[in-house]
Amino acid sequence: MMVGWWQRCVRAGRIFVCSALLASCAQIHNDPINQPLPPGAPSATQFDRDVETDYEDTVVALSFSGGGTRAAAFSYGVLTALDEFRVPNRSTTLLDRVDFITGVSGGSVLAAYYGLKKRRALADFKQRFLLRNAEEGLQMNLNLLSVAKGLQGGINDPTAFPKWLDDNLFDHATFKSLLRQRRPYIWINASDIYDRTPFVFGRVIFGALCSDLSSYPISLAVAASAAVPIVFTPVVIEGFPGRCNQPLPDWVQRVRTNPDSPPLLKLFANAMNRYHSGDVRYVKLLDGGIVDNYGLAGFTIARQASSTPYGPLEPEEAVKLRRLLFMVADAGRAPTGTWSQTVQGPAGVTLITAASDTATESGAVGSYSAFQDTMSDWQDSLIDWRCKLSAADRRRYGAPPGWNCRDVKIFVGRVAFDQLGPQRAAALNHVETAFKLPPDQVDMVISAGQDALRASPTFRSFYESLGRRPPPRPAPTAGPIETPPAAKEAAAQ
């Protein structure tokens, strides 16, 4: 027995030594490609919101969580379901009222594609992405060379995945395409692993870096959002301190000097200051789910950073607004595996996955709770501000005749697998979080997103508040749901 144990140790030692030697030879290609901000570029003090005149009284905002193709398919189901619900007295649907989408990892793929193509994305996203193998060209198997690359910083450098996205989905689009098309506003979220804060690809952060967002590839931002540690090397963004005359937004200094500033906001403000001063010359980005798997922290920061009761809205928007729905499409993973029933385990890859899932899910729960509190306080602030407006201000901001200052309500909800019954949720949780799935699983997850939205109490209350009767709740799925074969094999191990 001891001999066998010693032999295994010797083999493990040899593997480690060989991996270390290979690591010294492994080439990592993650040089930054972002460009300096052009001279005279305007300052961005808000989070990518431009002044508009076509304000609506009903607004929908969406959050697409991380989780590979599974997350993209679930969010796609939510989007297609929104198109079933008509806006009262209009020829449009709630899909046309989507004003804002924030995406993480797999969810950022759909967020970016919808931002580029709007409702046309619904026609071909399934064929162009959900049914494709986005892992083509990636090293996903463990061997001596891949372990060596992992020790060096990541098995895959940020070149193959963005290339696949450009060739098959984004057609080499840059953020210029998103910035010139206003609604919906799209936020792609990664994690700054040095400052431990969200990194929202937007003009505010790029302005602090004196860097040009408009020329940055959307595919690389999505790759950063999905860069799982070890599997991918960090995506690197270079700062250009002193290369622009653009000052930091006023709120950054206000937050940094206020001892009572919310911790998340202060962390973000300190990071912005380090970017601008050059204390952080190269920002290293990994999977957005490390910090916030729902992509809500950025909006929480935008609201907390505002010095007005209505920010980040414009006052005209805040006066016109009556109903705001913010729906989170959560394709996160529930606890899996049998190691909780034994003294031993988890170990190996299972241990790494368990630790990653723990960090991701606990962070998501915290960000969602903070977001709910922020939105509740914001609703109270909006009502108080609206009701204190003078008659002249009401006219200036476009309040219609008979306007009710208290008639504004914000709905915050979450749709997830666990809301679809235990059998269906179990089958959905066994779908891999990879970037390739069998067609039957893609259809199963899309259908789950549609049914989850239709059955959501928050969504139904929101729709009823518009004076519309929601459709009957989806009937529970009858009979057992087959667990995917790969999940059966994993559970047996």
C-alpha positions in Angstrom: 0.0 0.0 0.0 2.8 2.4 0.9 4.7 1.5 -2.3 1.6 2.4 -4.4 1.2 5.6 -2.5 4.9 6.5 -3.0 4.7 5.7 -6.7 1.7 8.0 -7.2 3.6 10.8 -5.4 6.6 10.3 -7.6 4.4 10.4 -10.7 2.7 13.6 -9.5 6.0 15.2 -8.8 7.2 14.4 -12.3 4.1 15.9 -13.8 4.5 19.0 -11.7 8.2 19.4 -12.7 7.4 18.8 -16.4 4.5 21.3 -16.2 6.7 23.9 -14.5 9.4 23.4 -17.3 6.7 23.8 -20.0 5.3 26.8 -18.3 8.6 28.6 -18.7 8.4 28.0 -22.4 4.6 28.7 -22.8 3.8 31.8 -24.8 1.0 34.0 -23.5 -0.4 36.5 -25.9 -2.6 39.0 -24.1 -1.0 42.3 -25.0 -3.4 45.2 -24.7 -4.9 46.6 -27.9 -6.9 49.6 -26.6 -6.0 53.0 -28.0 -5.4 56.4 -26.3 -8.3 58.8 -26.2 -8.2 61.2 -29.1 -7.2 64.8 -28.2 -10.2 67.0 -27.4 -12.6 64.1 -26.8 -15.5 65.1 -24.5 -15.6 64.1 -20.9 -18.0 61.4 -19.8 -19.4 61.9 -16.3 -22.4 59.6 -16.5 -22.6 56.0 -17.3 -23.2 56.0 -21.1 -26.5 57.9 -21.1 -27.2 60.5 -23.8 -29.9 63.1 -23.6 -33.0 62.0 -25.6 -36.4 63.5 -26.2 -38.5 60.4 -26.9 -39.0 59.4 -23.3 -41.4 56.6 -22.4 -43.5 56.2 -19.4 -42.9 52.4 -19.3 -39.4 51.1 -19.3 -37.9 47.6 -19.2 -34.4 46.9 -18.0 -32.8 43.4 -18.1 -29.9 41.6 -16.6 -28.4 38.5 -18.2 -26.3 36.4 -15.8 -23.3 34.3 -16.5 -23.3 30.6 -17.3 -22.1 30.0 -20.9 -24.5 29.1 -23.7 -26.9 28.0 -21.0 -27.2 31.6 -19.7 -27.5 33.0 -23.2 -30.3 30.5 -24.1 -32.2 31.3 -20.9 -31.9 35.0 -21.5 -32.9 34.5 -25.1 -36.1 32.8 -23.8 -36.9 35.8 -21.6 -36.4 38.2 -24.6 -38.6 36.3 -26.9 -41.3 36.0 -24.2 -41.3 39.8 -23.8 -42.3 40.1 -27.4 -45.6 38.3 -26.6 -46.9 41.2 -24.3 -48.3 44.2 -26.0 -48.0 47.7 -24.6 -51.5 49.2 -23.8 -52.9 51.5 -26.5 -49.8 50.9 -28.7 -48.9 48.7 -31.6 -45.6 47.8 -29.9 -44.6 45.1 -27.4 -42.6 45.2 -24.2 -39.6 44.1 -26.2 -39.7 47.6 -27.8 -39.6 49.1 -24.3 -36.2 47.5 -23.4 -34.1 50.5 -22.5 -31.1 48.9 -20.8 -29.4 45.5 -20.8 -26.5 44.5 -18.6 -24.7 41.2 -19.3 -22.1 38.9 -17.7 -20.1 36.1 -19.4 -22.5 34.0 -21.5 -25.2 36.6 -20.9 -23.0 39.3 -22.3 -22.9 37.5 -25.7 -26.7 38.0 -26.1 -26.6 41.5 -24.6 -24.0 42.7 -27.1 -25.6 41.0 -30.1 -29.0 42.4 -29.2 -27.5 45.9 -28.8 -26.1 45.6 -32.3 -29.1 44.2 -34.1 -32.1 45.0 -31.8 -35.1 42.8 -32.5 -33.5 41.4 -35.6 -31.2 39.5 -33.2 -34.2 37.2 -32.3 -34.3 35.9 -35.8 -30.9 34.4 -36.0 -29.1 34.4 -32.6 -30.1 30.8 -32.0 -28.6 29.6 -35.3 -25.6 31.8 -35.2 -24.6 31.2 -31.6 -26.8 28.9 -29.4 -26.6 25.9 -31.8 -22.9 26.5 -32.6 -19.8 25.3 -30.9 -18.1 28.5 -29.6 -15.3 26.4 -28.1 -13.8 25.7 -31.6 -10.2 26.6 -31.4 -10.0 26.6 -27.6 -8.0 24.2 -25.5 -10.4 22.7 -23.1 -8.7 19.4 -22.3 -6.2 18.9 -19.4 -2.7 17.7 -20.4 0.9 18.7 -19.6 0.9 21.6 -22.0 -2.5 23.0 -20.9 -1.5 22.6 -17.2 1.7 24.5 -18.0 -0.2 27.3 -19.6 -2.6 27.4 -16.6 0.4 27.8 -14.3 1.7 30.6 -16.6 -1.6 32.5 -16.3 -4.3 30.7 -18.4 -4.8 27.8 -20.8 -6.2 30.0 -23.5 -5.0 33.5 -24.3 -7.7 36.1 -25.4 -7.3 35.6 -29.1 -9.2 32.5 -30.3 -12.6 33.2 -28.6 -12.8 36.8 -29.8 -11.9 35.7 -33.3 -14.7 33.1 -33.3 -17.1 35.7 -32.0 -16.1 38.1 -34.8 -16.2 35.6 -37.5 -19.6 34.1 -36.5 -21.5 36.8 -34.6 -20.2 40.3 -34.3 -18.6 40.9 -37.7 -15.7 42.8 -36.1 -17.9 45.5 -34.7 -16.5 47.9 -32.2 -18.1 49.9 -29.4 -18.7 52.7 -31.9 -21.6 50.7 -33.2 -23.2 50.5 -29.7 -22.5 54.1 -28.7 -24.1 55.6 -31.8 -27.2 53.5 -31.4 -28.8 54.7 -28.2 -31.6 52.4 -26.9 -31.1 49.9 -25.5 -28.0 50.9 -23.5 -25.7 47.9 -23.3 -23.3 47.2 -20.4 -20.8 44.4 -20.6 -19.3 43.5 -17.2 -15.9 42.0 -16.4 -14.0 41.9 -13.1 -10.9 44.0 -12.3 -9.0 41.4 -10.3 -6.5 43.9 -8.8 -9.0 46.4 -7.5 -11.7 43.7 -6.9 -14.4 45.8 -8.5 -16.7 45.5 -11.5 -15.3 46.8 -14.8 -18.2 48.1 -16.9 -17.1 48.6 -20.5 -18.2 52.2 -20.8 -17.0 55.7 -21.5 -16.6 56.6 -17.8 -14.0 53.9 -17.1 -12.3 54.3 -20.4 -12.2 58.1 -19.8 -10.4 57.5 -16.5 -7.9 55.4 -18.4 -7.6 58.1 -21.1 -8.5 55.4 -23.6 -10.8 55.3 -26.6 -13.8 53.1 -26.1 -15.3 53.5 -29.6 -12.4 51.7 -31.3 -12.4 48.7 -28.8 -13.7 45.4 -30.2 -17.0 44.2 -28.7 -15.7 40.6 -29.1 -12.8 41.3 -26.8 -15.0 42.9 -24.2 -17.3 39.8 -24.2 -14.2 37.6 -24.0 -13.1 39.5 -20.9 -16.6 39.1 -19.4 -16.4 35.3 -20.0 -12.7 34.8 -19.1 -12.9 32.0 -16.5 -9.7 32.0 -14.4 -7.1 29.3 -15.4 -9.1 28.5 -18.5 -8.3 32.0 -19.9 -5.6 34.5 -19.3 -6.7 37.9 -18.2 -7.7 40.4 -20.8 -5.4 43.4 -20.3 -6.4 47.1 -20.7 -3.7 49.7 -20.8 -4.0 53.1 -19.1 -2.6 56.2 -20.7 -2.1 58.6 -17.7 -1.3 62.2 -18.7 -2.3 61.6 -22.3 -5.6 63.5 -22.0 -6.9 66.6 -20.3 -10.1 64.9 -19.2 -10.6 65.2 -15.4 -12.3 62.5 -13.4 -16.1 63.0 -12.8 -16.8 65.2 -9.8 -18.4 62.4 -7.9 -15.2 60.3 -7.7 -13.5 62.8 -5.4 -16.7 63.4 -3.4 -17.0 59.6 -2.8 -13.3 59.1 -1.9 -13.3 61.8 0.7 -16.6 60.9 2.3 -16.1 58.3 5.1 -19.8 57.3 4.9 -19.7 56.4 1.2 -21.0 52.9 0.5 -18.1 50.4 0.4 -18.8 49.2 -3.2 -19.0 52.8 -4.4 -15.8 53.7 -2.6 -13.9 50.7 -4.0 -15.0 51.7 -7.5 -14.0 55.4 -7.0 -10.6 54.4 -5.7 -10.1 52.2 -8.7 -11.1 55.1 -11.1 -8.5 57.3 -9.3 -5.8 54.7 -9.7 -6.6 54.3 -13.4 -6.4 58.0 -14.0 -3.2 58.6 -11.9 -1.3 55.7 -13.4 -1.0 53.8 -10.1 -2.6 51.0 -12.1 -1.1 51.0 -15.5 -2.5 47.8 -16.8 -6.0 46.6 -15.7 -6.3 42.8 -15.7 -9.8 41.6 -16.4 -11.4 38.2 -15.8 -15.0 36.7 -15.7 -17.5 39.3 -14.6 -19.1 36.7 -12.4 -16.2 36.8 -10.0 -17.4 40.1 -8.6 -21.1 40.1 -9.7 -22.7 37.4 -11.7 -25.8 39.5 -12.3 -24.1 42.6 -13.6 -26.1 44.8 -11.2 -23.2 46.4 -9.3 -22.6 48.8 -12.1 -26.1 50.2 -12.0 -26.0 50.3 -8.2 -22.8 52.4 -8.5 -24.4 54.6 -11.1 -27.3 55.4 -8.8 -25.2 55.8 -5.7 -22.8 58.1 -7.5 -25.5 60.5 -8.6 -25.9 63.7 -6.7 -29.6 64.1 -7.7 -32.7 62.3 -6.6 -33.5 61.2 -10.1 -30.0 60.2 -11.4 -28.9 58.4 -13.5 -32.1 59.4 -15.3 -32.5 62.9 -16.8 -35.2 65.0 -15.1 -37.5 64.8 -18.2 -37.3 61.0 -18.0 -37.9 61.0 -14.2 -41.1 63.1 -14.7 -42.4 61.0 -17.6 -41.7 57.6 -15.9 -44.6 55.6 -14.5 -43.5 52.0 -14.5 -40.0 50.5 -14.5 -39.4 46.8 -14.6 -35.9 45.5 -13.9 -35.8 41.7 -14.5 -32.8 39.5 -13.8 -32.4 36.3 -15.9 -30.5 34.1 -13.5 -29.0 30.9 -15.1 -26.8 30.2 -12.1 -25.9 26.7 -11.0 -27.6 25.1 -8.0 -25.5 22.8 -5.7 -24.6 19.5 -7.5 -22.6 16.4 -6.8 -22.6 13.7 -4.1 -19.5 14.7 -2.2 -21.6 16.3 0.5 -22.7 12.8 1.5 -19.2 11.6 2.3 -16.4 12.6 4.5 -14.0 12.8 1.6 -14.2 15.4 -1.2 -14.5 17.6 -3.0 -11.1 17.2 -4.8 -9.4 18.0 -8.0 -11.6 19.8 -10.6 -14.6 19.4 -8.4 -12.9 21.3 -5.6 -12.0 24.2 -8.0 -15.5 24.2 -9.4 -17.1 24.2 -6.0 -14.9 27.1 -4.8 -15.7 29.1 -8.0 -19.4 28.5 -7.7 -19.4 29.5 -4.0 -17.7 32.8 -4.8 -19.9 33.5 -7.8 -23.3 32.7 -6.2 -22.6 34.4 -2.9 -21.5 37.5 -4.7 -24.6 37.4 -6.9 -26.9 37.1 -3.9 -25.2 40.1 -2.2 -25.3 42.3 -5.3 -29.0 41.5 -5.9 -29.9 42.3 -2.3 -28.0 45.6 -2.5 -29.7 46.4 -5.8 -33.1 45.8 -4.4 -32.4 48.2 -1.5 -31.0 50.8 -3.9 -34.0 50.6 -6.2 -36.5 50.9 -3.3 -34.7 54.0 -2.0 -34.6 55.4 -5.5 -38.3 55.0 -5.9 -38.9 56.9 -2.7 -36.5 59.6 -3.8 -38.2 60.0 -7.1 -41.6 60.4 -5.6 -40.3 63.0 -3.1 -38.5 65.0 -5.8 -41.5 64.8 -8.2 -44.0 66.0 -5.6 -41.8 69.0 -4.6 -41.5 70.3 -8.2 -42.9 73.8 -8.8 -45.6 74.3 -11.5 -42.9 75.9 -13.7 -40.6 72.9 -13.3 -43.4 70.5 -14.1 -44.1 72.4 -17.3 -40.4 72.6 -18.1 -39.9 68.8 -17.7 -43.0 68.0 -19.7 -45.4 66.8 -17.0 -48.8 66.1 -18.9 -52.2 67.4 -17.6 -53.5 65.5 -14.7 -50.0 64.2 -13.8 -49.7 62.3 -10.5 -46.4 62.9 -8.8 -46.8 59.6 -6.9 -47.7 57.5 -9.8 -44.3 55.9 -10.3 -43.4 52.3 -9.4 -40.2 50.3 -9.8 -40.5 46.5 -10.0 -37.4 44.3 -9.4 -37.6 40.6 -10.1 -35.6 37.5 -10.8 -36.4 34.5 -13.0 -34.4 31.3 -12.4 -34.5 27.6 -12.7 -35.6 27.0 -9.1 -38.9 28.7 -9.9 -40.0 26.1 -12.4 -40.6 23.1 -10.1 -38.1 20.6 -8.6 -38.0 18.1 -11.5 -37.6 20.7 -14.2 -35.1 22.7 -12.2 -33.0 19.5 -11.6 -32.8 18.8 -15.3 -31.9 22.4 -16.1 -29.2 22.6 -13.4 -27.5 19.6 -15.0 -27.0 21.4 -18.3 -23.4 22.3 -18.6 -22.2 25.9 -18.4 -20.0 25.4 -21.5 -20.1 27.3 -24.8 -21.5 24.3 -26.7 -24.7 22.4 -26.0 -26.8 19.8 -27.7 -29.8 21.2 -29.6 -32.3 19.5 -27.4 -30.8 21.2 -24.3 -30.7 24.6 -26.0 -34.5 24.3 -26.7 -35.1 23.1 -23.2 -33.4 26.1 -21.7 -35.0 28.6 -24.1 -38.4 27.2 -23.1 -37.5 27.6 -19.5 -36.7 31.3 -19.9 -40.0 31.9 -21.6 -42.1 30.0 -19.0 -40.1 31.6 -16.1 -41.0 35.1 -17.3 -44.7 34.3 -18.0 -45.0 32.8 -14.5 -43.0 35.4 -12.6 -45.1 37.1 -9.9 -43.1 40.3 -10.3 -43.6 40.4 -14.1 -47.3 39.7 -13.8 -47.8 42.4 -11.2 -45.9 44.8 -13.5 -48.0 43.9 -16.5 -51.3 44.2 -14.4 -50.1 47.7 -13.3 -50.2 48.7 -17.0 -53.9 47.8 -17.1 -53.4 44.5 -18.9 -54.4 41.1 -17.8 -51.5 38.6 -17.9 -52.0 35.3 -19.6 -52.7 32.1 -17.6 -49.7 30.7 -15.8 -47.8 28.0 -17.7 -48.9 24.5 -16.6 -46.4 22.5 -14.7 -44.5 20.0 -16.9 -46.1 16.6 -16.6 -44.0 13.5 -16.0 -40.3 13.0 -15.3 -37.8 15.1 -17.1 -34.8 13.2 -18.5 -31.5 14.2 -17.0 -28.8 14.8 -19.6 -26.4 11.8 -19.9 -23.3 13.8 -19.1 -24.9 15.0 -15.9 -25.7 11.3 -14.9 -22.1 10.4 -15.5 -20.8 13.3 -13.4 -23.2 12.5 -10.5 -22.1 8.9 -10.5 -18.4 9.8 -10.1 
